[in-house]
Amino acid sequence: MSKSGPRAHTTASNAESRPRNHAMSRANLARIFYQPSVIYFNAAAECLSIRGAGRRLNIASSAVTRQIAQLEDALGLELFERDRRELKLTPAGQVLHRHIRRLSIPLEVAVSELDMLRGLKTGTVHVATVESVGISFLPQLITDFRQVYPSLQVDVSVVSSAEVIARLADERADVGFGFIAKPSEHVEVAARRDVRIGVVMSPNHPLLKAPTLTLADCIAFPVAVAKPEISIRDVIEPFLQSSALNLPSLVEVDSIRMLVELALIGGHASIMTPIGAQNEIRSGALRFRALEDPDLPTNRFGLMVRARSTQQFAAAVFYDHAMQHFSSVELPGEVQLK
């Protein structure tokens, strides 16, 4: 039997018009908000992936998609921007996710406290970090932490420095590691380390013989720099522009790890801080030289938490552990604070 009749046409039209033009009544919305759709939306918002949300909740991806569509239809707003590569929260999705986190945090605290009454230590700490920390000292920090607290879960998101601060501010992260370009009233810098910007290169690179090293010296060789989405580019951009030199050998990448690899196997001089190449510098596979350009600022790196917040058990003990570990980490090129 053909399915191209009036009913099929009506169904297709309804599907195309979602989400609806206006929200449901408050009473009906309340019923929606106590359904799985909110749980599924929250998982997708944290994973930024329908498949990731399905894996976390141990359900089919199609169920996640269906529940989010139901929630969008109820609100009359799209919650995600969808493309082939990734999922992004719309402004409406960001607002909803922020408020859901605020509602769920007290419940997470209550469950954690009840577990402690039973002699258990459970909970999840959400960590937001820049890539350079994620590939240098954070793995060891987490490994040591898990040996002391094996029942606590650690959820790590590798994002930009700006996103680290944003996640702390809107309660999507408990602890953050990142570079601090602009202070935020919503974030407290619990521990700070200032590091020099310099060149990471192989032990036999000709630039190691230079008595002093500037960006202009580097331009004569293949150079790799971070793209604008990585915070260090904002610091070095004025110096790249003011040099007024042709940059035929410049390679731009959006990954700190790629900068390290280019120095290791490509013979490039990678402009970066030593954070992210600490293991290679320690082993002798790479060398770090600070740049001596006049007025080149240091990069301020910090361990951050949300300002004026009360941390639940998992976040509090991870914070204490991170503070101890952070204070003992050796950073080549560090500037001692007075």
Salt bridges, closest charged atoms under 4 A:
GLU46 OE1 - ARG56 NH1 2.47
GLU46 OE2 - ARG101 NH1 3.95
GLU72 OE1 - ARG82 NH2 3.25
ASP73 OD2 - ARG20 NH2 3.83
GLU86 OE2 - LYS88 NZ 3.53
GLU108 OE2 - ARG101 NH1 3.23
ASP115 OD1 - ARG118 NH2 2.22
ASP155 OD2 - ARG56 NH2 3.26
ASP155 OD1 - HIS126 ND1 3.84
GLU163 OE2 - ARG167 NE 3.03
GLU163 OE2 - ARG172 NH2 3.20
ASP170 OD1 - ARG172 NE 2.92
GLU171 OE2 - ARG102 NE 3.84
GLU185 OE2 - HIS186 NE2 3.67
ASP194 OD2 - ARG192 NH2 2.79
GLU237 OE1 - ARG233 NE 2.51
GLU252 OE2 - ARG233 NH1 2.69
GLU261 OE2 - ARG257 NH2 2.58
GLU280 OE2 - ARG257 NH1 2.98
GLU292 OE1 - ARG196 NH2 3.44
GLU334 OE2 - ARG193 NE 2.50
